[in-house]
Amino acid sequence: MLLSGFSGFSGFSGFSGFSGFSGFSGFSGFSGFGGPGSEAGVSGALITNRDGIVGEWKNICEEHAPRAPKVECPFNLAMWGLRERAEIFAFELASRLGFHVEDTTQQAQIFTLEPAAPTAPCTLPTVTCHALVSLTRPDAKVFVKQLDLVNNYADLRSDRGGEILAQLGIPAAFFGSILGWLQPDRSPRTFELMLTALRLAFYVVMRCKHSMACLRPHDYSPQIQPMLPTPLHSSWPSGHATEAFIFAYVLWELLKDAEFFTAPDKTIDNDKMRSWGEQFMRQASRIAVNRTIAGVHFPVDSAVGAMLGLTLGRYLVSRCKGTPYSGWSFDGTKFAGDFDWRALFDISTGKQKPAENYITPIGEAILPLPDSKALAWLWQYAKAEWSVPSDPHASAS
C-alpha cells in the first residue's frame, strides 16, 4: 500500500542525537517514503517492462517542453523529498553560523553572519558578524562541588530508569503526551520543523563539546557508575538539555504564531498559553535532569544546555519569520548549585532572562537580513497544521 511509505517516519526514533552518537541515523527512516517500487529486484522488472510498452521513440518539440519552476521559489520545496528538504534547511541555518575559541580565556564564541542586501545584481553582499552565544568553560572546582549532587541524584535511578532509556531518542512522545496531535501523520511539517531544530542543536552542541573538552562525572569519581554507556564525547554543554529546550521553545512559538491559544472571542487566552508553555518547559527540564540522574551529566551541563537550546530556538524562529533575535553569554566559572530552568526563562513573557551573574545578554537585538524563504516555507506549512480551520458549511453571521 502507498501509505506504507509513511512507515519511514519510524526513522525519527533513530534520531539518537540525545545520546550523542550515530545521531542522524534516524534520517535513514525517510527512505520509507519511497513507497511502492522501492523493493529490491524491481529494477530488472522495470527494464523488461519498458521494453514491452515503450513503442517507437518520439521526441518532443521545444514549445511542448515542460516549464521549469521559477528560480529560488520556496514552493518548489513541495516537490522535494523529506531527506532532500532537510539538507536545504540545515544549510540555511548552518551556513550563517561561525565558531571561534580562545585558549587563554577558555571561551567559545558562536556568531552569526548577517549579509546586507546586495547593492547591485550579481555582486557579493557585505557581511556583519554578531555574537549569538558566548561560553566560558567551568573550572575543575565547579565540577568537583557538583559531584555530591550527581551522587545524590543516583537515588532516583530506579524510579526514572524507564524514562531515561526512552529519552535516548527524539522526545516527540513526551511532548506529544502534552500536545496530542504531535504525530507524523497528523502534523508532518511540524515534525520536519522539529527535526530541523534538533539538527541545528546537534551541530552546535557537538562543536562546543569538542572545544570545551569537559570531563564526565565518572572521570572525577569511580563511584558515579552511570546507568548508561557513557557517550564518547565531552560533557559540557548537555546535548539532551540543548535539544529538549530548543524543541520546547520552537514548538511553543509555533503554536503561538498559529493562534492556537486564541479564545472564541478572538482574544489571546494568556492563561492557556502560559499553561502549555509551562508544561513544555517542565518536560524539557525533566529530560535534562534525567541525564544527571543517569550519572552522565552535571547540573551545570544542563544549565548551559538549556540556555543554548533557548538561544538557538529563538535564532531558528527568527530565521523562519524574519523577526529579531539576540545573543546570550554563560560563564561556567560562576555557576553554583543545582539546575533550575526558571532561573533563565520567564514563562510569563516567554523570553530568556539573566540568571544571577552567570547568564547575561550580549548586545542589541539582531534582525536577520535577508530572511530565509525556505525556512519561511517550512514554518508556514507547520503553522497551518495548528491553525483552527474555518467551517465552509457554517452559515454567515
URBELBEL-V787243 format. One line per field, one symbol per residue. psi: psi as a letter, one per 40 degrees, with the letter a starting at -180 (. if undefined). Layout:
psi->???
This chain:
psi->ideddeedeeddeegfddeeifdeddddddededaieeiiedddddddddddedahhhiiideeiihiiihfhdedddeiidddddddddddddeeiihiihddefhihhiihhiihieiifiiiihhhhhdhhhhhiiddddddeddddddddeedddeddddddeeahfdddddddgdegidedgdddddddddddddddddddddddddfiiideddheedgieihhifiidhihdddddddddddddddddddefdfhideeihgddddddddddddddddddddddddeeeiiddddddddddddddddddddddefiiiiiihhhdeehiaihhdeeehhddefiiiihbeehiihaiihhhhiihddddddddddddeehhiiheeiih.
